[in-house]
Amino acid sequence: MKELNTKKINILAGLLLICGGLFISCNDDISVGSQIDEDNYAPVSDQLAFVMNGQGRKQTTSIEFREEGSTELYLSIPNNTSENGSVRFTYNKSVLDAYNSANESQYAAFPENLVTFGENGVATLSDGNNKSNGVTVHFKSGESLVPNTTYVIPVATEVTSGDLKLSEDQSNFLIFLKDFTNIPDINKANGIKIISCMEVNNTNPLNNLCFTLAGTGQYAVDLVILFSANVNYNTEEGRVYIHFNENVQHILDNREKYIVPLQARGMKVILGLLDNHDRASVANLADDTAREFAKDIKVICDTYQLDGIFLDEEYSSPITPPPAGFVTPSYDAAARLAYEIKRAMPDRLMCVYAYNRSFTWQFPNPVDGVYAGDFVDWAIHDYRGTADLSSNYPGLQRSGMALYSLEFAQGTRYRDENLQIIRDGGYGVHMIFSMDPNAGNFESYQKKALQDMARIFFDDELVYNGEPYKKDW
């Protein structure tokens, strides 16, 4: 992918707003998918038990719910150990207090009276098993919940029988929640999602409102990427920062017009972050630099109430040897930034572009002992790529893999059977780039491709309202 206009406008004004006290939470991602192979995870220690959810995530998960919802928690031990014993999961606000203190965050505790634990909260490990029975954590909506607020269920773990030893870092669990009871549910029955990566230099993102499914009335697009902000280096101040060109800046400055209507209908709005021809990259920041940059990214997501970040490493010009604060570009450095972003805002989506000529193509090694499946929500294949990404991002389940992305501006040829691979293979995501109902190839190519997606993914018919939005700025 390529951004056509490289003129950028600094966002320092937006950061000053935050410094003045504007703190706004943003929407959560959906916890979906089946259980995954625990062999992809490195154990904390040869002997320590840890807590995980049904998707294999440790420490945190993020869920949106309507009226009520639930998630499963398990106790697990490494494959090379054999232990008997039981633990009890309980609501414990001190777990959240410790998290907020360590991360300089202010997440609110989900009301304890709206939470119940199945099996009395007891998870038991028996001989020959490295995973306990599941304990269902059930939660429901309540009048005390404030709209557009992220809440957290803090779960503590204590040993109730046996000689189990718990991991200090991974024995507690935080469930980040947002009550979407009054937001339309656009999640399709089979879980497949369509991501629309919008070239906003040319196109109004509201065009994603033009497409619904005849059978369910749901919107066809689930997530919109604003492509793209840029990572740059300020030589005078000696820091990495984010630039926006005039198009991205206009959309963010007018979020009530261009972003809120998408989110109000259940769509997620993600900010693309792309290299921009100077020394700074999403793949060459030293650990401390990545950690500080992730904090700045959180400020931007808070300011404009965005639902996450999409990392795309393509157009950097690193300095050799790397100066202080930077490292030689690598998969590990890109993974570090993704990890730090997710750590700074676990209630938002972390998406990466799986482009085989970039350093976001794979995150094979753990970051601080944590594999990619715990901090990457969606890995988005390059155009027409159909390879399984399990080895690229260990621990990532198929529901988090976007296969066979299509470039709508160029109208490259596609095959229906590749769309069928996504559905039949249990893959969860498909990305389209540069969709525009005002483009010359809309009738001949773009609409037909969308119709095929509706038919193959959802057994449904696409409805186009025939009322496209012009770029009006």
C-alpha positions as MATLAB code, in Angstrom:
seq = 'MKELNTKKINILAGLLLICGGLFISCNDDISVGSQIDEDNYAPVSDQLAFVMNGQGRKQTTSIEFREEGSTELYLSIPNNTSENGSVRFTYNKSVLDAYNSANESQYAAFPENLVTFGENGVATLSDGNNKSNGVTVHFKSGESLVPNTTYVIPVATEVTSGDLKLSEDQSNFLIFLKDFTNIPDINKANGIKIISCMEVNNTNPLNNLCFTLAGTGQYAVDLVILFSANVNYNTEEGRVYIHFNENVQHILDNREKYIVPLQARGMKVILGLLDNHDRASVANLADDTAREFAKDIKVICDTYQLDGIFLDEEYSSPITPPPAGFVTPSYDAAARLAYEIKRAMPDRLMCVYAYNRSFTWQFPNPVDGVYAGDFVDWAIHDYRGTADLSSNYPGLQRSGMALYSLEFAQGTRYRDENLQIIRDGGYGVHMIFSMDPNAGNFESYQKKALQDMARIFFDDELVYNGEPYKKDW';
ca = [
       0.000    0.000    0.000;
       1.142    3.513   -0.679;
       0.027    6.904    0.544;
      -0.205    9.297   -2.408;
       0.168   12.621   -0.604;
       3.180   12.977    1.680;
       2.536   16.505    2.973;
       2.008   16.165    6.710;
       0.630   18.378    9.469;
       1.837   18.010   13.033;
      -0.633   16.860   15.671;
       0.898   18.798   18.545;
      -2.337   20.744   18.968;
      -4.192   17.512   19.581;
      -1.608   16.429   22.124;
      -1.982   19.720   23.959;
      -5.694   19.025   24.272;
      -4.894   15.784   26.039;
      -2.421   17.498   28.324;
      -5.266   19.810   29.239;
      -7.292   16.953   30.583;
      -9.246   15.402   27.701;
      -9.276   11.677   28.458;
     -11.730    9.612   26.421;
     -11.941    5.855   26.233;
     -12.622    4.100   22.931;
     -14.348    0.968   21.733;
     -13.257   -2.587   22.418;
     -12.552   -5.395   20.039;
     -14.572   -8.581   19.997;
     -13.293  -11.782   21.544;
     -14.008  -14.402   18.903;
     -12.695  -17.701   17.626;
     -11.922  -21.200   18.785;
      -9.230  -22.458   21.093;
      -5.689  -22.592   19.789;
      -2.663  -24.798   20.177;
      -0.957  -23.958   23.447;
       2.339  -25.376   22.098;
       2.818  -22.035   20.332;
       3.348  -20.344   23.686;
       6.534  -20.260   25.721;
       5.805  -21.142   29.348;
       6.725  -18.600   31.959;
       8.774  -21.229   33.772;
       9.176  -24.969   33.607;
       7.028  -25.365   36.714;
       4.685  -22.366   37.008;
       0.954  -22.488   36.271;
      -0.670  -19.598   34.433;
      -4.176  -18.344   33.559;
      -5.474  -18.140   29.996;
      -8.798  -17.643   28.259;
     -10.424  -19.791   25.576;
      -8.473  -18.052   22.815;
      -5.143  -18.768   24.491;
      -4.603  -15.181   25.657;
      -2.830  -14.591   28.931;
      -3.163  -11.640   31.321;
      -5.840   -9.687   29.374;
      -8.691   -9.974   26.900;
     -11.063   -7.374   25.455;
     -14.758   -8.013   24.827;
     -17.769   -6.023   23.722;
     -21.178   -7.312   24.791;
     -24.862   -6.601   24.468;
     -27.183   -7.213   27.441;
     -24.932   -9.993   28.746;
     -21.822  -11.956   27.874;
     -19.270  -14.438   29.126;
     -15.742  -15.736   28.699;
     -13.925  -18.871   29.832;
     -10.837  -18.915   32.044;
      -8.486  -21.886   32.446;
      -5.465  -22.775   34.501;
      -2.640  -24.280   32.462;
       0.778  -25.745   33.166;
       3.685  -26.523   30.808;
       3.509  -29.772   28.873;
       6.520  -31.254   30.644;
       5.027  -31.085   34.128;
       2.413  -33.146   35.908;
       0.589  -31.527   38.781;
      -2.672  -32.030   40.640;
      -4.552  -29.281   42.359;
      -7.236  -26.640   42.231;
      -7.419  -22.865   42.155;
     -10.257  -20.420   42.656;
     -10.838  -17.394   40.429;
     -12.329  -14.429   42.285;
     -13.199  -10.794   41.644;
     -10.447   -8.705   43.242;
     -10.231   -4.970   42.619;
      -6.665   -4.791   43.914;
      -5.551   -6.557   40.716;
      -6.877   -3.616   38.669;
      -5.484   -1.071   41.106;
      -2.027   -2.578   40.655;
      -2.419   -2.575   36.859;
      -3.536    1.075   36.778;
      -0.638    2.082   39.004;
       1.944    0.218   36.917;
       0.611    1.501   33.586;
      -0.450    5.033   34.596;
      -3.999    4.217   33.472;
      -7.423    4.947   34.961;
      -9.617    2.015   33.943;
     -12.795    1.651   35.994;
     -13.738   -1.606   37.686;
     -16.794   -3.353   36.273;
     -19.405   -3.535   39.081;
     -18.885   -6.733   41.062;
     -22.638   -7.267   41.467;
     -22.935   -7.715   37.678;
     -20.366  -10.566   37.615;
     -20.771  -14.253   38.447;
     -18.309  -17.174   38.301;
     -19.381  -20.644   37.220;
     -18.188  -23.733   39.120;
     -17.876  -21.466   42.181;
     -14.793  -20.123   40.432;
     -12.907  -23.426   40.913;
     -10.582  -24.769   38.195;
      -9.030  -28.209   38.729;
      -5.994  -29.867   37.181;
      -5.802  -33.667   37.237;
      -3.120  -36.217   36.294;
      -2.141  -36.192   32.648;
      -3.771  -32.861   31.857;
      -1.971  -29.578   31.390;
      -5.193  -27.597   31.240;
      -8.009  -27.320   33.760;
     -11.745  -27.292   33.293;
     -13.083  -23.973   32.091;
     -14.611  -21.507   34.510;
     -17.240  -19.266   32.948;
     -17.108  -15.610   33.929;
     -20.551  -14.197   33.204;
     -21.368  -10.484   33.113;
     -24.439   -8.400   32.311;
     -25.464   -4.847   31.584;
     -26.636   -2.516   34.326;
     -28.004    0.991   34.788;
     -24.829    2.102   36.549;
     -22.684    1.570   33.440;
     -21.670    4.772   31.658;
     -21.871    4.629   27.822;
     -18.590    4.638   25.878;
     -16.613    3.653   28.961;
     -14.170    0.769   29.165;
     -14.582   -1.300   32.325;
     -12.439   -4.111   33.690;
     -13.287   -7.295   35.572;
     -10.187   -7.965   37.726;
      -9.674  -11.666   38.394;
      -7.318  -12.996   41.052;
      -6.207  -16.618   41.381;
      -5.442  -18.523   44.572;
      -4.430  -22.145   45.084;
      -7.053  -24.076   47.047;
      -5.529  -27.569   46.926;
      -2.410  -29.376   45.756;
       1.158  -28.185   45.269;
       0.580  -25.870   42.333;
       2.907  -22.908   41.982;
       1.480  -19.875   40.178;
       3.304  -17.540   37.829;
       3.599  -14.178   39.517;
       3.062  -12.300   36.244;
       0.386  -14.519   34.708;
      -1.728  -15.747   37.610;
      -4.202  -12.847   37.463;
      -6.412  -11.837   34.550;
      -8.066   -8.607   33.407;
     -11.223   -8.719   31.281;
     -11.688   -5.373   29.480;
     -15.358   -4.775   28.688;
     -17.572   -2.311   26.905;
     -21.356   -2.456   26.991;
     -22.603   -2.192   23.380;
     -26.243   -2.863   24.253;
     -27.408    0.271   22.413;
     -25.047   -0.128   19.418;
     -26.190   -2.200   16.389;
     -24.590   -5.625   16.156;
     -22.897   -6.026   12.771;
     -21.080   -9.242   13.702;
     -22.037  -11.896   11.182;
     -23.130  -15.343   12.312;
     -19.983  -17.099   11.042;
     -17.641  -14.437   12.457;
     -16.003  -13.401    9.158;
     -15.150   -9.697    9.029;
     -14.499   -7.336    6.147;
     -11.893   -4.628    6.676;
     -12.099   -1.562    4.448;
      -8.736    0.206    4.245;
      -9.670    3.651    2.940;
      -7.333    5.808    0.867;
      -8.677    8.959    2.501;
      -6.612   11.246    0.268;
      -9.233   10.451   -2.361;
     -12.288    9.010   -0.644;
     -14.826    9.839    2.045;
     -14.827    7.045    4.678;
     -18.604    7.401    5.039;
     -18.916    5.389    1.813;
     -18.700    2.305    3.998;
     -22.284    3.075    5.054;
     -23.520    2.392    1.519;
     -23.426   -1.411    1.753;
     -25.652   -3.760    3.727;
     -26.746   -7.397    3.529;
     -30.258   -8.105    2.275;
     -31.001  -11.005    4.594;
     -29.869   -9.531    7.908;
     -29.790   -5.795    7.251;
     -26.295   -5.698    8.743;
     -23.548   -3.489    7.326;
     -21.148   -5.417    5.111;
     -18.002   -3.679    6.412;
     -16.925   -4.338    9.988;
     -13.826   -2.197   10.328;
     -12.492    0.925    8.595;
      -8.784    1.800    8.448;
      -7.956    5.474    7.896;
      -4.919    5.228    5.620;
      -2.703    6.711    6.745;
      -0.911    8.610    9.459;
       2.888    8.557    9.387;
       5.724    7.852   11.783;
       8.383   10.545   11.517;
      11.384   11.952   13.353;
      11.626   15.513   14.638;
      15.322   16.397   14.370;
      14.967   19.623   16.383;
      13.293   17.940   19.348;
      15.040   14.583   18.881;
      11.898   12.478   19.077;
       9.705   10.154   17.066;
       6.197   11.459   16.510;
       3.097   11.080   14.312;
       2.328   13.331   11.345;
      -0.996   13.595    9.570;
      -1.484   14.944    6.093;
      -4.303   17.439    5.545;
      -6.805   14.719    4.609;
      -6.334   12.543    7.684;
      -6.177   15.650    9.860;
      -9.479   16.941    8.468;
     -11.244   13.654    9.161;
      -9.928   13.506   12.729;
     -10.727   17.158   13.408;
     -14.275   16.491   12.200;
     -14.753   13.101   13.842;
     -18.420   13.822   14.614;
     -19.075   13.956   10.878;
     -16.773   11.235    9.514;
     -16.026    8.798   12.368;
     -18.958    8.826   14.782;
     -21.524    7.686   12.149;
     -19.372    4.600   11.468;
     -18.876    3.738   15.132;
     -22.530    4.410   15.951;
     -23.440    1.631   13.513;
     -21.029   -0.831   15.086;
     -17.976   -0.394   12.857;
     -14.481   -0.042   14.297;
     -12.339    2.846   13.079;
      -8.587    2.187   13.060;
      -5.707    4.586   12.407;
      -3.121    3.397    9.885;
       0.491    4.131   10.802;
       2.988    4.079    7.934;
       6.711    4.873    7.584;
       7.464    8.145    5.815;
      10.926    8.264    4.242;
      13.029    9.333    7.211;
      15.034    7.613    9.947;
      11.973    6.622   11.992;
      10.134    3.391   11.277;
       7.700    1.052   12.948;
      10.544   -1.486   12.764;
      13.672    0.307   14.032;
      12.819    1.837   17.409;
      14.872    0.839   20.426;
      12.856   -0.655   23.283;
      12.605    2.561   25.315;
      11.788    4.605   22.214;
       9.022    2.159   21.244;
       7.623    2.288   24.761;
       7.429    6.090   24.776;
       6.048    6.213   21.234;
       3.305    3.776   22.236;
       2.230    6.226   24.932;
       1.941    8.982   22.308;
      -0.143    6.673   20.120;
      -2.490    6.040   23.033;
      -2.900    9.789   23.500;
      -3.992   10.086   19.864;
      -6.432    7.181   20.141;
      -7.849    8.745   23.306;
      -8.146   12.174   21.699;
     -10.030   11.007   18.627;
     -11.729    7.960   20.203;
     -10.198    5.521   17.729;
     -10.459    1.753   18.053;
      -6.853    0.768   17.406;
      -3.779    0.926   15.201;
      -2.703   -0.686   11.911;
       1.086   -0.936   11.459;
       2.506   -0.857    7.913;
       6.293   -0.837    7.453;
       7.231    0.092    3.881;
       8.839    3.494    3.332;
      11.572    4.188    5.881;
      15.111    5.512    5.330;
      17.023    4.312    8.393;
      20.472    5.607    9.293;
      23.380    3.148    9.435;
      24.740    2.587   12.001;
      21.573    3.382   13.959;
      21.840    6.443   16.238;
      20.815    6.463   19.885;
      17.185    5.489   20.358;
      17.129    3.346   17.223;
      18.163   -0.154   16.171;
      18.757   -1.879   12.865;
      15.312   -2.576   11.304;
      14.087   -6.032   12.244;
      11.080   -8.235   12.832;
      11.829   -8.120   16.544;
      11.812   -4.307   16.650;
       8.468   -4.177   14.810;
       7.080   -6.788   17.197;
       8.306   -4.703   20.127;
       6.333   -1.675   18.960;
       3.189   -3.748   18.408;
       3.612   -5.256   21.864;
       4.100   -1.866   23.532;
       1.051   -0.411   21.761;
      -1.108   -3.311   22.898;
       0.324   -3.044   26.391;
      -0.483    0.685   26.496;
      -4.070    0.124   25.363;
      -5.186   -3.509   25.721;
      -8.803   -2.518   25.076;
      -8.040   -1.594   21.451;
      -7.149   -3.526   18.313;
      -3.562   -4.132   17.239;
      -3.394   -4.896   13.485;
      -0.294   -5.490   11.345;
       0.289   -5.701    7.599;
       1.681   -9.117    6.651;
       3.694   -7.897    3.670;
       6.555  -10.251    2.816;
       8.972   -7.436    1.974;
       8.467   -5.656    5.262;
       9.453   -6.218    8.871;
       5.824   -6.638    9.910;
       5.697   -9.828    7.803;
       6.388  -12.009   10.816;
       6.899  -11.799   14.579;
       8.383  -15.256   15.235;
      10.104  -14.449   18.533;
       8.491  -13.564   21.854;
       8.652  -10.053   23.294;
       9.397  -10.179   27.009;
       8.308  -13.819   26.893;
       5.020  -13.030   25.122;
       4.287  -14.390   21.645;
       2.421  -12.484   18.916;
      -0.850  -14.324   19.526;
      -1.168  -12.387   22.779;
      -0.716   -8.894   21.325;
      -1.694   -9.035   17.630;
      -5.436   -9.109   17.014;
      -5.422   -9.205   13.209;
      -2.606   -9.902   10.754;
      -3.618   -8.620    7.316;
      -2.120  -10.385    4.299;
      -0.725   -8.487    1.336;
      -2.766   -8.507   -1.878;
      -3.915  -11.977   -2.927;
      -1.836  -13.704   -0.229;
      -3.520  -16.907    0.933;
      -0.855  -18.638    3.057;
      -1.699  -19.537    6.626;
       0.069  -17.139    9.028;
       0.347  -19.394   12.074;
       4.141  -19.622   11.860;
       4.470  -15.896   11.189;
       2.651  -14.917   14.363;
       2.851  -17.802   16.865;
      -0.343  -18.224   18.830;
      -2.514  -16.189   16.458;
      -5.674  -18.107   15.656;
      -7.131  -18.284   12.172;
      -9.971  -15.941   13.085;
      -7.296  -13.227   13.390;
      -5.811  -13.797    9.921;
      -6.912  -11.646    6.971;
      -6.291  -13.556    3.746;
      -6.393  -12.591    0.067;
      -6.565   -8.785    0.361;
      -7.785   -6.970   -2.750;
      -6.687   -3.649   -4.278;
      -9.878   -1.991   -5.527;
      -8.266    1.037   -7.174;
      -6.316   -1.068   -9.652;
      -9.040   -3.662  -10.051;
      -6.668   -6.614  -10.088;
      -8.282   -9.896  -11.051;
      -9.496  -12.128   -8.252;
     -10.853  -15.643   -7.997;
     -13.993  -16.730   -6.168;
     -12.285  -19.884   -4.946;
      -9.870  -17.820   -2.866;
     -12.779  -16.171   -1.089;
     -14.110  -19.667   -0.455;
     -10.745  -20.651    1.082;
     -11.253  -17.984    3.744;
     -14.636  -19.357    4.726;
     -13.858  -23.060    4.444;
     -10.519  -22.739    6.222;
     -11.928  -20.987    9.274;
     -10.106  -17.726    8.554;
     -11.797  -14.724   10.028;
     -10.927  -11.602    8.048;
     -10.723  -10.186    4.512;
      -9.354   -6.746    3.575;
     -10.229   -4.463    0.668;
      -8.125   -1.398   -0.127;
      -9.280    1.870   -1.699;
     -12.974    1.125   -2.071;
     -14.719    4.098   -3.731;
     -18.244    4.073   -5.206;
     -17.311    7.218   -7.163;
     -14.477    5.456   -9.019;
     -14.724    4.578  -12.688;
     -14.371    0.843  -12.019;
     -17.005    0.663   -9.299;
     -19.767   -0.975  -11.358;
     -17.472   -3.220  -13.365;
     -15.224   -4.415  -10.556;
     -15.710   -3.105   -7.028;
     -19.427   -3.764   -6.677;
     -19.117   -7.201   -8.244;
     -16.348   -8.146   -5.798;
     -18.459   -6.961   -2.859;
     -21.424   -8.932   -4.158;
     -19.262  -12.056   -4.338;
     -18.100  -11.503   -0.762;
     -21.684  -11.231    0.465;
     -22.613  -14.423   -1.372;
     -19.572  -16.532   -0.485;
     -18.916  -15.328    3.057;
     -22.458  -14.827    4.309;
     -24.828  -16.674    1.927;
     -26.462  -13.311    1.407;
     -27.042  -10.593   -1.174;
     -25.317   -7.229   -1.153;
     -27.490   -4.142   -1.083;
     -25.920   -0.932   -2.434;
     -28.017    2.149   -1.665;
     -26.781    4.102   -4.689;
     -26.035    7.191   -2.612;
     -22.230    7.515   -2.506;
     -20.477   10.194   -0.476;
     -18.235   12.665   -2.279;
     -14.981   13.887   -0.815;
     -16.334   17.178    0.553;
     -13.212   18.811    1.987;
];
